[in-house]
Amino acid sequence: QVQFVESGGGMVQPGGSLRLACVASGIPFSIYAMGWYRQAPGKQRELVARISFGGSTNYADSVKGRFSISRDNAKITVYLQMNSLKPEDTAVYYCNADPARAPWGQGTQVTVSS
């Protein structure tokens, strides 16, 4: 069955870094575009980074230049390197295919606070 398992979140100070990882099983990972999404309290879930099956990347304007998405097809894992974190990056982060498919994983909480 389809399963997304995210890890790597935590609490960091503004300007800090985190690296998220997500293992995606139950899908033909190597031919799917994958994305990192986030949902802040009271807001809709949004796509912040996307990587095609060929490795092309796209980012939301709010994270461009600070976040970097990558993938390892052999490990069926997608990563999100987050640098220069800001308080407004605080959210639960999820990975999924793009377009997304059910079910979503539990996500991993990222909190940026001094």
Secondary structure, 3 states (H helix, E strand, C coil): CCEEEEECCEEECCCCCEEEEEEEECCCHHHCCEEEEEECCCCCCEEEEEECCCCCEEECCCCCCCEEEEEEHHHCEEEEEECCCCHHHCEEEEEEECCCCCCCCCCEEEEECC
